[in-house]
Amino acid sequence: MIIKYRMHWLGLSLLTLILAGCGNGTDSVSSGPANIRGQVISDQGPAKKAAIKAVDSRNRTLATTEVGRDAHFRIQLPADTAYPVVLTATLPNGKTLEAVAGGSLVSEQNISSYTDLVVKSARQLGGLTPENIARAAGGAINQRPSQGGKRSSTGFKGDLTKQYGGWH
């Protein structure tokens, strides 16, 4: 059941992330405030507790919030936000998960091990540019569990463009 749920939101979240991240490769600055809502998905399903922090491309902490009783969060970003924005969720056990919002058009963004893999992979590819985010998102989709078994990013090291046969 959890895998089916993850698959549904994974495709939607990564598609939103890729489309909103498209641009000329430079940071964009929003003209008005933006709201992002979503869920933190831990290995056990939706997290009922987590602290969320939003940091922009200028390394400024923009806002913080917590997951509500309904297992969702909502965070408001100010008008002068420089994208991309990294959302970091800290779970009660101290584990952190990250997601990236590529532009002010992103209004929904879940945070999970898949989005965390996208952020880490894009950084290893050279940074959180739209191109690197798109490449990393494609690789994260290939990491999802499949019917025949489970793919895992445990110990995921080295050249991410060549891991598991490469991303094209």
LINCOR-V989574 format. One record per helix or strand of 2 or more residues. SS is the DSSP state (2 for helix, 1 for strand). FROM is the first residue (numbers start at 1). LEN is the number of residues. If there is no record, write none. Layout:
SS|FROM|LEN ; SS|FROM|LEN
This chain:
2|2|20 ; 1|28|2 ; 1|34|9 ; 1|45|2 ; 1|50|6 ; 1|61|6 ; 1|72|6 ; 1|82|2 ; 1|85|7 ; 1|96|6 ; 1|111|2 ; 2|113|12 ; 2|130|14 ; 2|163|3
